[in-house]
């Protein structure tokens, strides 16, 4: 029999399309598709001839395929496995059975259901049931008996038809040999199989029968079809409720991610089971709050401990190990945040819920079932994924019947564990208050250093007890304090947060912290010379460089722009020392990685780019040969070979982690942060890959995803980041990352060919203190344009950067030995897509218009001069623009770029001068800000500083640069101005300071006293380097880093995106006394809320989509139950924002 449709098709149910729970219908060829080509596929193939390559046909192809991705079937190696029938019977069931809530089998009404349908129905489930673990629910089966004639009217009822049919086949398990064998296997696992219904229940959550009449009985047919639809909805709802209870309910977006992961999995291996929990956790990272950090530490202990119980996920044992650590972290955090109250009160008020979250999440998602089969081993299902299938081992085999087994009880353990934390808090408190231990007069007011030293002692005790401290490394949690985001890597491989770096290091300058040991194992680490960490001074501004993609060989233009700027700065001042963040796309991303992570000089980058282009653009065989070219492209999916590109990237960038990882002693942390953009193939979503860590703020929508792995072995390597950002089809294959943040990645230019929006978002998320201010400078570099020809034909070869004027005539002729990839393929729809992605000038114009018109928080409403901070260089090369792969055009491009920048030397000089001005910043003395005589005027004292280290080559070089700006009639100076009172402006001359910089390498200005006319007055400090105005700025004054600023009020003003506070509301004394008069007693979340209401205290309301999270999620055993894995993290985040109802 020939099937009607080919492949698998997905449709949205119109009746539920706009509801919160839309139904998606998938159809496939059925149980016995065989080798015959389906009728639908025959119809699509019919009439295909040479005309199929016409424009419309190709446009339809591309429109369909650009949202999907192909996978090679690695197991199709024999003549048998390559058959269509094999895929239909082996691959389709694994996908559809695993992910379907309801499976509908449509069959013509058989005379003998038992012999023709039942065996296939059970075999279909049997082929798939062992191919997934931690599956939250089995699918419901609905059997539609089509074209039914001459049955009793009662059998049109679903329940009656189901019961009658099940009665007829009740003893089939003893009559059909195949069913008898399957029943025997289930009985060996302890499952009771008394009849066929029991056997069906092993594979399906339920079985229902719906009869559909044959033609002629249309009213009855309509009634039966309606019953079928209602039954599908009913069973789907039951499945949804089961998944919700198991915390495994996926959204539509998450379902797509899981499906893509299953495609990846089953295209490689049909025998290994797909793990739902593993995939869910991979795409739902642990939240970066205290609860998530405690959980991360617990997981690291489970993975690295030598204790057998801990390795098996003994929840009580794992969390008992970190009791003293948690107590020490609570005391450390309370001191750093200056929280009022005793530590016992703080534990009950602020920290208990985070502890609850960590234990509950570990118990549900990371502690495997404790059932052990003497024959088949241990059950590998977790509580959240332990379905009615029973116990399964690592291979997916069902080894026993029954539900999740564990001796651990959350309700019994939590009060005991919290009491242990309380005891540990008291012990630490006694030690800190002991005058003999810390000296007389040492109290909480002066005890921050004592607390940090005590905490360091606790850290060393814990990690020494657990084994080797170097095994405990995380890129998402600071394993020192469990409170902040890890940012600074150490030579040993650990990554510390900013506060811990400051606490356990010594600040040797305004921008450098020196560490001699790692606080996690300070007795075993001693670094000589010390490790140096670069930090941005508070309220200093940011310097950003954006590098367009889409250039190929034309990226050489960007490097010559930087070379022209460096020529003004001088040989001792490389461009990197003036940049805080570099963001690049495509080839621009490769340059960003070279400049930022490898610290290549610009001239070296030019050499590396030339060599990269020569080796990367290695054409495949048959490219350029008519007809054979098409075959090669469709076979390899790329125009150029992949291995030469990857080989040179590995050679130049090395296989080292982009973020974190151990570092050689004697080196220093790279100060420049780098981000590159890429695109995921499975959902065409934009992603950012970076060499830094930054906050992820809930409910702050950004148009891309920030990728961060949990450890160095799963992190992106530098060469992988370069490959992912530049994988531009059809030139190169997408990059497939197998480990860590696995996936298929394409060129970042699909969304951010001009990454200025990414740069703006990232700088706000990295540096919260200046998130509301404009950057010191944001320099965007294009890849050149040609304004000679004005044709508006922007092909992928002739357009680039922000050029909307590049023309077809401006493209160099196609050479015989080069591919004519577009000839005959008619890929105009792809070209238009690429054009849209690469409209860099439009992106830039819209960005500048939006961000310079907006009111700056630190600008007192004035946007004067803001547009001058945003500079775009995209030179008119005045020559036909070469293809991005035209290596022979490099010399002409270099000459044209150099000539353009020479013509525009005045603009280049202004950029260099702005960078120099940004190297100075002002640090005020907070205690000096006070009002004069109560008359409304204020005063402030502080010092000007330079970002460069004393006696460094950069400091000497900067001194020589300032000296070169001095002429017979002009000397550089600082100008300090109050915008509300220009009469008070005054200058600070620089001759002596410049002399000190040149001779001794020291910037040592005097104290500065600034009069301020009003509390909200905006103060500006300028550096003047020339007497003539700049053409772009219309004057000769350039603000130093971070200015203008409101020096009086800037600390209390919102700065942009804040890290969620641990404690946002305090409970009253009455609430504390309501706990039985004993604030030390542990009380659960529910108990505390109920107690507050009972005592007439205003209820606490969370500012979340649900007014009551517990009501929204339901409850189990007195605890909140989230609906999905994401909701667990959402509960943690939402529970941190409180406000009292009136």
C-alpha positions, 0 to 999 in steps of 0.5 A: 500500500502506498502512503498518502504523504511523505516525511513528517509535517507539522500544523497548528490547530486553528481553534487553539492557535491563539490560546496559552496552550496551542495544539500542534498536529504532526503527521507521518506515513504511518506504521507501514510506509514501506519503500514506496515513494508517497503520493505527495512526494511523487506529486511534488517531483512530477513535472520537474525538468530543467526549468526547475532552476528558474527564479521562482522555484529557487526562491521557494526552495530558499524560503523553505530551507533557510529556517531549517538545517540538514543533518547527516544520518550517520548510522545509514551506512549499509544497504538496509539502513539506507532504505526509506522503510528503515527510517520510517520504522526506526527513526520516526517512532523515536521522535514522535513517540518521545515528544507526542502527548497524543498519538493517533493511529488512523486505520481502516476498520480491520476485520481482525484487530488483534492480528493486524493492528494490536501487534503493530501498535505495541511494537511501535511503542516497544521500539521507542520506550527504551530510547528516552530516559527521564521522559515525564509522561507516556503518550496517550494512544487514540485508535481511529477505525476509519470506514466503519460499517454495520456496528451496534449504535452503542459502539459510536460512543468512545468509552463503549467502543474502547471497552468492547475492543479491549474485552475482545483482545483481553487474552491476546497476550497468551495467543500472540507469541510476540505479545507473550514475549513482551509480557514476559519481559515486563513481568521480569521487571516486577510489573503485573501483566494480567491482560492486554490492557495491562500490556498497553498501559506499559507503552501508553498513558491511555488507549481510546477507540474512535470509530468513523463511519464510511461515506454516506452517513455525513451527520454521524461522521461529523459527530464522530470527528468532533468527538475525536477532536475533543478527545485529543484536547482532553488527552493533551490536557491530561499530558500537560498536567502531568508534565506540569506536576513533574516540572517538565512543561516546555514552551513552544520555543523550548519544544523547538530546542528539545526537538532539534536536540533530539534530531541531533541525537538520533541522527548520530545514534539510534541506540543511546536513549535521549535524556530529557532532564539533561537537555532541559538543564542544558538549555535552562541554566541555573539562576545566578543568585545565591540559591543558584550559586549554592546549587552550583557548588553542590553540583561541583562537589557531587562531580568531584568528590571521592565520597561514594555517597556524594557521587551518587547524589545523596542530597543530605550528604552533599548539603551537610558538607557545605553547612559551615561554608554557607554560614561563613558566606552569609556573614561575609555577605551581610558585612559587605552589604552592611545589613542590619540585624543579627546573622540569625535574623538575617538567615531567617529573613533573607537567606533561607529561601535560597537554601530551600531552592538549592536543596529542592532543585538538587533533589528534583533534578540531580539526585537519581533514583536509588533503585538498584537491580542486581541484574541491570544496575542502578536506575538513572531517572531523576524525580522530575523525570521518573514517569510511569515507565518505571526504573531505567538504567543508563542504556534506557532499559526498563529494569523495574516497576514503580516510582522514584525511590529515595530515603531523602525527605525535603520536609525532614531535612530542611529544618535540621539543616537550617538549624545546623547553619544557625549553629555554625553562624553562632560559632563563627560569631563567637570566634569573630567577637573573641578579643584574644583572637583579633585584638582588643576593640575589634567589633563589627564596625571594624571587622570586615577584614577579620570576617574576610580572613575568617572566610578565607580560612573556611574556604581552605578548610572546605576545599582541602577536605573535599580534595584538590581545590583546582577541581572546583572551578566555575564560570558562573559562580564565585566559589569564594563568596557564592554571592557575586558573578565571577569575572577575574580569572587567576593563574590557578584557573579559579575565577573570582568576583570583583568584591573577592578580588578586591578583598584578597588582593592589594590595590597598587594603583587606581586601575590595578589590583595585585594578588599573590595567592588564590583565596580558595587554596592560599597555602598552596599558591604563591605567585611571584610576580603577583597576578595583576587584575585590571579594573575600571575606576568608578564612574569612569566612562567606556571606550568601544570599538565596533567592527563590521562584518561581511568584508572578507578581504575588505576588512583590511580597510578597518585595520588601516583605519586603526593604523592611521589612528595609531600613527597620530598616537605614536609608537608607544600607544597601541590602540588596545590600551585605549579600548575597554570593549571591542565587538566584531562580526564575521571577519571583524570578529576575527580581528576583534579576537586578534586585537583583544584576546591575543593583543596583536599589534595592528601591523601584525593583524594586517599580516595575519589577515592577509595570510588568513584570506590566502589560506581560507579561500581555498576553492572546492574542486569543480567550482567554476565548471558549469553544471559540476559547480552546482553539484559540488555546491549542493553536495558540500553546502559551501563554496570553499573548503572548511579544513584550511580555514579551521587549520589556520584559525587553530594555528593562530588562536590556539585551543585555549578557552576564550574565558577563564582557564589557567594562565602562566604566572607572570602574565596579567589579565587582559584589560580589553573585553571582546565580544563576537556575534554569531547565529544559531542554525536551529532557530536563526537566533543571534548569540554573543560569544565573549571573553568576559562575564556579565550580569543577566538581568531578568525581564530586560529584553535584548535581541540576542543570547549571551553564551557562557559555559560553566567551566573551562573544558566546555567553554568556547575556545578562541579559534571556535569563536572565530570560526562561529562568527565567520561561518558565512554560508554559502562561502563556508559551512556552518560551524558545528560545536560538539562539546560544551555549548554545543550547536550549529553556528553561522555568521553573526552578520545575519542579525548584527553585521554592524554590531553597534547595538550589541556593543551598546547593550553589552557596555551597559550590562558590563559596567552598571555604574555608567549604564545611564551615561553615554560612552566616552567614544564609540567608534564604528569601522566599516569595510569601505564603500564606493560612491563613484557609481550610484547604481543601487544594485547591492550584491553580496560581492559588491556591497559592504559596510554601510554602502548603499551606493555600491554598484554592480558596475563597481564589482571587479569582473569574475575571473575564469578561475573564480566561482560564478556561484550565482550564475545559473543558481538564481539565488536572488532571494538569498542575496536580498536576505544578505543585503538586509542583514548587511545594511550597516549604514541604516543600522548606524543612522538609526542607532545614532538618531535614537541614542543622541536624542534620548536624555542622558541620566547624567546629563541634566537633560542636555544632549549637547555634544553627545553625537560627537562621541559616536563616530563612524569611519567607512571610507570612500575607496573610489575604486570598484569594490572587490569581491570578499574573496578577491585576495589579489585586490588586497594591495589596491584596497590598502592603497585606497584606504591609506589615501582616504585616511590621509585625506581625512587626517583631521578627523583621524586626529580628532578620534586619537585626541578623544581617545587620549582624553578618555585616558584621564578620569576624576576621582572625588573624595565622597566625604568632601561633597558638602554644602557651603554655609547652607546657601545652596552652593556646594563644593567637592574635592578630588584628584585627576588620574591617568588610566595607565600604570606609573612608569609603564611604557604607555605612561611615558608614551602619553607624556611624549604625545602631550609634549608634542601637542605643545607649541610656542603659542599653546600648551595643553590644559584641563578645563573644569566647568559648571554648566549652571555657572560658566563664570566659575570655570577654571583651567589646570595647566599641564607643563609640569605634569607633562614633564613628570610623565616624560621624565619619571613616568608619573602622572601626579596632579594636585588636588582639585577643588570644584565649586558647584552652584546647585545640587543637580549641577552638571560638571564637565572636565575637558582636556584641550589639546589644540587651539583650533576647533575640531571639525566634527566637534565644532570646538577644541574641548574634549571631555575626560572619561565619564564626564559630564557628571553630577558630582553631588547626586550621582551616587543616589541616582539610578545608574541603569541595570542593577543586580537584584538585591538579596534583601529588598524588604525587612520584616517588622519586629512583630512579625519576628515575635510571631514566630513563637517568640523565637526568631532563631527557629527555622520556618518555611516560606509558607509558614512565614507568609501564613504567620504574617497574615495571621498577625495582621501584618500587611501581606508581602506582594511580589512584583511578578506576573502572578500576584501569588506565586504559590497559587499560580504554581500550585503546591505539593507537600506544602512547597511551591511547585513550578510548572517548568524548569524555567519557573524554578529560576523565575521563582528565585528571581521574583521572590527577591523583589518585594513591596508592601501593599497598603 
